[in-house]
């Protein structure tokens, strides 16, 4: 980070293309445009740029007081998803007798052009502006010279007709750059693709990112680019297979298929009784959490591996095994606080396609969703060298039927016991006992008036579901309060031992 003495020099420096001074603290568009422009470094000086809050254009301090909230607000620009690829920047506060300065130091990007909400900003001397086609081409060519990740390399075996350019145009270029800009671009499609890292003009072929995202048959060039889903009846891979499928295609096709698989086959819901009068739907896994884990696996996978993304469903847990361990700055001791991108171009494209919302927040949100659904935290095995493994256990609420607190248990506590015993039962019973007494009394009164009354009519009378009434009737029969004479159709009810469930509401509240 820059020092105090260096800041004082910059305040009066002639290197205006590296410095933007402002007294504003709330113009977030202005700040993000400036950071984007510094990251693009059109002059190719390879020098850091500085956004300095709290100084006038002549270098004098405005007397600003930099608060912690303001620091957090500016620092959040880095990862809010508006500037892509993510800029390398740091933020700090410097105190002087005349006032404070907030300094955002931005490093030149190795993956230009950097865009703020689809637009490329650059510095032209002391001011910033939107890049022209020629200037953006310069940045795109510079990007190619810095390319080090596999997704940005040319796919030499592929040709332009191996990529669905119509899909790329409608799904990617228009959302990224805006319809007006794309429609006014008269350049050949190869140059348009090159400007966003999807085409290598030197080798006259698409990049691997273009094939992954929009290719007609991407497995011709990357054999391991598919998802292998297997559902086992038991707890390990030696158990009987219940379902199996193979999902493949470019990411515009594959990612929706993954979502459909989750919705139709993996995520299951069922009603669980919270009380005799209420039930709620619980799911075995939270959809958004599992979706996030699978999309992250697609985004971070090693595209050069021939191993598919393995998604296995067992009786009590899910397992996701992905080719490619932790990458770059991410290590076992700092995961998940620190993240890095094996496929930065694919990652930024997935953001544009709407599959990634914010970077480096997914794991925390997954754990939150799992906790709220009654699942244990996801277990990440980050010590594998060539793979990344995640295990998710099924929700206890789903498997335990909400801990066994169902309507039958509550009825059993009310019918056949005196009120003092009921008073000692669980909190769930205490909250609903008065309503249950009313229901039981109404059912018995209705049977005494009409011994052939149907369960459907009893349910309507009590404002319950037929299923809930059936559970109450079953418990009443078990307690020898009522019995059924004859078949379900044509028979009738008989009250054996009428219960007097007198209420004293003060005892329960």
Secondary structure, 3 states (H helix, E strand, C coil): CCCHHHHHHHHCCCCHHHEEEECCCCCHHHHHHHHHHHHHCCCCCCCCEEEEECECCCCCECCCCCCHHHHHHHHHHHHCCCEECCCCEEEEEEEECCEEEEEEEECCCCCCCCEECCEEEEEECCEEEECCHHHHHHHHHHHHHHCCCHHHCECCCCCHHHECHHHHHHHHHHHHHCHHHHHHCCCCHHHHHHHCCCEECCCCEEEHHHHHHHECCHHHCCCCCEEEEEEECCCCCCCCEEEEEEEECCHHHHHHHHHHHHHHHHCCEEEEEEECCEEEEEECCCHHHHHHHHHHHHHHCCCCCCCCEEEEECCCEEEEEEECCCCCCCCCCCCCCCCCCCCHHHHHHHHHHCCCCCCCCHHHHHHHHHHHCCCCCCEEECCCCCEEEEEEECCHHHHCCHHHCCHHHHHHHHCCCCHHHHHCCCHHHHHHHHHHHHHHHHHHHHHHHCCCCCHHHHHHHHCCCHHHHHHHHHHHHHCCCEEEECCCCCCEEEECCCCCCCCCHHHHC
